[in-house]
Amino acid sequence: MPEGDTIHYAANRIRPVLAGAIPDAVATPHPRFGKDRWPERLQGRAIEGVTAHGKHLFLRFEGDLTIHSHLRMTGAWRVHPEGARWARSPRRAWLVLTKDDKSVVQFDGPVLELLTETRVRFDRRLALLGPDLIKDDFDEREFLKRLRADDPTRGIGDALLDQRTVAGIGNLWKAEGCWLAQIDPWRKTGDVTDDEAIKIIRELQPPMRLSARDGNQTRDRKVYKYDGRKCSRCGTRILARGQGDDNRTTYWCPGCQT
């Protein structure tokens, strides 16, 4: 699943093309949009902002309309120069916004919707999102408040995936953050101190922010999908096992994460 840094990277790529501009063309090739008339509803409207929060991306048009996207496991945003081969088949495009010599394309959905800004503000999926650790205004106190309101018997690795607690962390960064902070992801949240929880966040912010700028998520990985290899810190074999209600695979070193 694309994580918060991937979505911020997409927003950073889209912004120079579309922010402040009126698209030359809007197309919704996917059949599900056949009756929604997005091209007609968005015609002549400037895009006032391209923003991201956690795993959600927003294209805000003048006139109180916003395109909201969540990529889940399958979706992708791409920016293609005119004449370039697209990253995926054109048949998989759900939305195409063209400006001058570039096309901004959203492939494979699965969450792509046109909302009024009022609905965005009151949509519970969005209103309940926790602070986004990639943003400069990330609030550590708010993160701790939300973490402490969660089930204290829940493993800290699983708790970090809850977007209501902190927005943007997915399975990759959960594993890497716990390794960097030397915290066992299976330790109960109630047994993790505030300082330890903040350490995970502070260890994650630099690599996630760097990835949001350059799109490179695989730089200097330590444990994610490295099960069976020796830990680069202590030499113990890295383990992997499903965690939480969603059984997301957790990677960790039993030797140096305590």
HELIX and SHEET records of a PDB file:
HELIX    1   1 GLY A    4  LEU A   18  1                                  15    
HELIX    2   2 PRO A   31  PHE A   33  5                                   3    
HELIX    3   3 TRP A   38  LEU A   42  1                                   5    
HELIX    4   4 PRO A   90  ARG A   92  5                                   3    
HELIX    5   5 GLU A  117  PHE A  122  1                                   6    
HELIX    6   6 ARG A  124  ALA A  127  1                                   4    
HELIX    7   7 GLU A  140  ARG A  148  1                                   9    
HELIX    8   8 ILE A  156  ALA A  159  1                                   4    
HELIX    9   9 ASN A  171  LEU A  180  1                                  10    
HELIX   10  10 THR A  189  ASP A  191  5                                   3    
HELIX   11  11 ASP A  194  ASP A  214  1                                  21    
SHEET    1   A 4 ALA A  25  ALA A  27  0                                        
SHEET    2   A 4 ALA A  93  LYS A  99 -1                                        
SHEET    3   A 4 LYS A 102  PHE A 107 -1                                        
SHEET    4   A 4 ALA A  76  PRO A  81 -1                                        
SHEET    1   B 4 ILE A  47  HIS A  53  0                                        
SHEET    2   B 4 HIS A  56  PHE A  61 -1                                        
SHEET    3   B 4 LEU A  65  HIS A  70 -1                                        
SHEET    4   B 4 VAL A 111  THR A 116 -1                                        
SHEET    1   C 2 LEU A 239  GLN A 243  0                                        
SHEET    2   C 2 ARG A 248  TRP A 252 -1                                        
END                                                                             
